[in-house]
Amino acid sequence: MEEVRSSSAWVASHASHVSIDSEGLEKVVSSVENSIPKVEWNYEGIHYFDNGPLTIQYLFVLDALNFCFWPDKDLNYDDLASGLKAALENDKSVFDADRLQKYTGPDLRQLLKWPRPLPLEDERVRLMHEVGLELERSFGGKASNIVESCGKSATKLVSTIARHFPGFRDHTVYKGHQVFLYKRAQIFAADVWGAFKGQGYGEFSDVGSITIFADYIVPAVLQQLGVLRYSSTLANNIESNKEIGSGTEEEVELRACSIYAVEKMRDLIQKRTGKQVLSVELDLWLWAYGISNPSLKHHRTLSIYY
């Protein structure tokens, strides 16, 4: 995760379109430093959980598909999480590795009970096939074996996933510099930690190494809170719902500066209070804040990474 932190810091120091407002950051920290709003991992009851390996299988499939909802105004993360949960409750073999390799777009729609094609549907199906094939080839068909192979290390879990599953390799090149973000690989580690409440499969000695999960919502919340500032061109593009290309300077800056800003918030809270706050806790709070403000304008990028 040090690569994520250091490359995000590099982007923040060279950014042309997004900047971090130190005064705004300090104001937000002052408002929450003594009481970070606690958000339960499954606060809406939308996830499958049976306290065993099937939960890990569910979470891995969920996070393989957890990207790009915005082109469909009615589709959101809750639809994906609860749809997959219902499918698994109906058929415990629905995410077996051999079955994952055979799904089609209409099959996935039927699983989710979604009435029309999903955004980037072909990519979602491709990633299901990729997950099923590699789970079968390298991990005995079970995502729980990935977790068990990592010796209670979230960092090792993220790197193992990125090494074996190309669809999780969330990195790019910015101004000639490689940038690592790893949103979905990190959120899988955080989901396992959150689902199992830091015990059993969810026990990671280095959970503090996980950064926030750079997506659409967190930059929008940070901008609303006065932590991030946008150039007038970028602000206008977001306000007018203009698509921002994947891998463009603007898009990379939105994500990387969000990571760097929250790391600065985390450091400042620890400096002021002596308490270690996890980035995953800050992310849960920021994400919940964003979801509770549906009118919040976010950037629009077609991407399989978030």
Backbone hydrogen bonds, N-H to C=O, Kabsch-Sander energy under -0.5 kcal/mol:
donor,donor_aa,acceptor,acceptor_aa,energy
5,R,1,M,-2.4
6,S,2,E,-2.9
7,S,3,E,-2.2
8,S,4,V,-2.0
9,A,5,R,-2.1
10,W,6,S,-1.8
11,V,7,S,-2.1
12,A,8,S,-2.5
13,S,9,A,-1.8
14,H,10,W,-0.8
14,H,11,V,-1.2
15,A,11,V,-0.7
19,S,229,R,-2.7
21,D,19,S,-0.5
21,D,227,V,-2.8
22,S,20,I,-0.9
25,L,21,D,-2.6
26,E,22,S,-2.4
27,K,23,E,-2.0
28,V,24,G,-2.0
29,V,25,L,-2.4
30,S,26,E,-2.5
31,S,27,K,-1.5
32,V,28,V,-1.0
32,V,29,V,-0.8
33,E,29,V,-2.4
35,S,32,V,-1.3
43,Y,40,E,-1.5
45,G,42,N,-2.0
55,T,52,G,-1.3
56,I,52,G,-0.9
57,Q,53,P,-2.2
58,Y,54,L,-2.4
59,L,55,T,-2.6
60,F,56,I,-2.4
61,V,57,Q,-2.2
62,L,58,Y,-2.8
63,D,59,L,-2.6
64,A,60,F,-1.5
65,L,61,V,-1.3
65,L,62,L,-0.5
67,F,65,L,-2.0
72,D,69,F,-2.0
73,K,71,P,-0.7
75,L,72,D,-1.3
79,D,76,N,-0.7
80,L,76,N,-1.4
81,A,77,Y,-2.9
82,S,78,D,-2.7
83,G,79,D,-1.7
84,L,80,L,-2.5
85,K,81,A,-1.9
86,A,82,S,-2.5
87,A,83,G,-2.1
88,L,84,L,-2.2
89,E,85,K,-2.4
90,N,86,A,-1.6
91,D,87,A,-1.5
94,V,91,D,-1.8
96,D,93,S,-1.9
100,L,96,D,-2.3
101,Q,97,A,-1.0
102,K,99,R,-1.7
103,Y,99,R,-0.6
103,Y,100,L,-0.6
108,L,104,T,-2.3
109,R,105,G,-2.5
110,Q,106,P,-2.3
111,L,107,D,-2.3
112,L,108,L,-2.2
113,K,109,R,-0.9
114,W,109,R,-2.6
121,E,118,L,-1.4
124,R,120,L,-2.1
125,V,121,E,-2.4
126,R,122,D,-2.4
127,L,123,E,-2.4
128,M,124,R,-1.8
129,H,125,V,-2.3
130,E,126,R,-2.4
131,V,127,L,-2.6
132,G,128,M,-2.6
133,L,129,H,-2.8
134,E,130,E,-2.3
135,L,131,V,-2.5
136,E,132,G,-2.1
137,R,133,L,-2.4
138,S,134,E,-2.7
139,F,134,E,-0.6
139,F,135,L,-1.8
141,G,135,L,-3.2
142,K,139,F,-2.0
145,N,142,K,-1.0
146,I,142,K,-0.6
146,I,143,A,-0.8
147,V,143,A,-1.5
148,E,144,S,-2.5
149,S,145,N,-1.5
150,C,147,V,-1.5
151,G,148,E,-0.9
153,S,150,C,-0.9
154,A,152,K,-0.5
157,L,153,S,-1.9
158,V,154,A,-2.5
159,S,155,T,-2.3
160,T,156,K,-2.5
161,I,157,L,-2.3
162,A,158,V,-2.4
163,R,159,S,-2.0
164,H,160,T,-2.2
165,F,161,I,-2.6
168,F,165,F,-2.3
169,R,166,P,-2.1
170,D,168,F,-2.0
171,H,169,R,-1.6
172,T,179,V,-2.4
174,Y,177,H,-3.2
177,H,174,Y,-1.9
179,V,172,T,-3.3
181,L,170,D,-2.6
182,Y,170,D,-2.0
186,Q,182,Y,-2.1
187,I,183,K,-2.4
188,F,184,R,-1.5
189,A,185,A,-1.5
190,A,186,Q,-2.4
191,D,187,I,-2.6
192,V,188,F,-2.4
193,W,189,A,-2.3
194,G,190,A,-3.0
195,A,191,D,-3.2
196,F,192,V,-2.1
197,K,194,G,-0.9
198,G,193,W,-2.4
199,Q,196,F,-1.8
202,G,199,Q,-2.6
203,E,200,G,-1.8
204,F,202,G,-0.8
205,S,152,K,-2.8
206,D,152,K,-0.5
207,V,204,F,-1.0
209,S,206,D,-2.5
210,I,207,V,-1.5
214,A,212,I,-0.8
215,D,213,F,-0.5
220,A,216,Y,-1.1
221,V,217,I,-2.3
222,L,218,V,-2.7
223,Q,219,P,-2.3
224,Q,220,A,-2.1
225,L,221,V,-2.4
226,G,223,Q,-1.0
227,V,222,L,-2.6
228,L,222,L,-1.3
229,R,19,S,-2.8
231,S,17,H,-2.3
235,A,231,S,-2.9
236,N,232,S,-2.3
237,N,233,T,-2.3
238,I,234,L,-2.4
239,E,235,A,-2.5
240,S,236,N,-2.1
241,N,238,I,-1.5
242,K,237,N,-2.7
244,I,300,R,-3.4
245,G,243,E,-0.5
248,T,245,G,-1.7
252,V,248,T,-2.5
253,E,249,E,-2.6
254,L,250,E,-2.2
255,R,251,E,-1.7
256,A,252,V,-3.1
257,C,253,E,-2.5
258,S,254,L,-0.9
259,I,255,R,-1.9
260,Y,256,A,-2.6
261,A,257,C,-2.6
262,V,258,S,-2.2
263,E,259,I,-2.1
264,K,260,Y,-2.1
265,M,261,A,-2.3
266,R,262,V,-2.7
267,D,263,E,-2.4
268,L,264,K,-2.3
269,I,265,M,-2.5
270,Q,266,R,-2.1
271,K,267,D,-2.3
272,R,268,L,-2.3
273,T,269,I,-2.6
274,G,270,Q,-2.1
275,K,269,I,-0.5
277,V,275,K,-0.7
282,L,278,L,-1.7
283,D,279,S,-2.7
284,L,280,V,-2.2
285,W,281,E,-1.9
286,L,282,L,-2.6
287,W,283,D,-3.0
288,A,284,L,-2.3
289,Y,285,W,-2.3
290,G,286,L,-2.3
291,I,287,W,-2.7
292,S,288,A,-1.8
293,N,290,G,-1.4
296,L,293,N,-2.2
300,R,242,K,-0.5
301,T,299,H,-0.6
303,S,301,T,-0.8
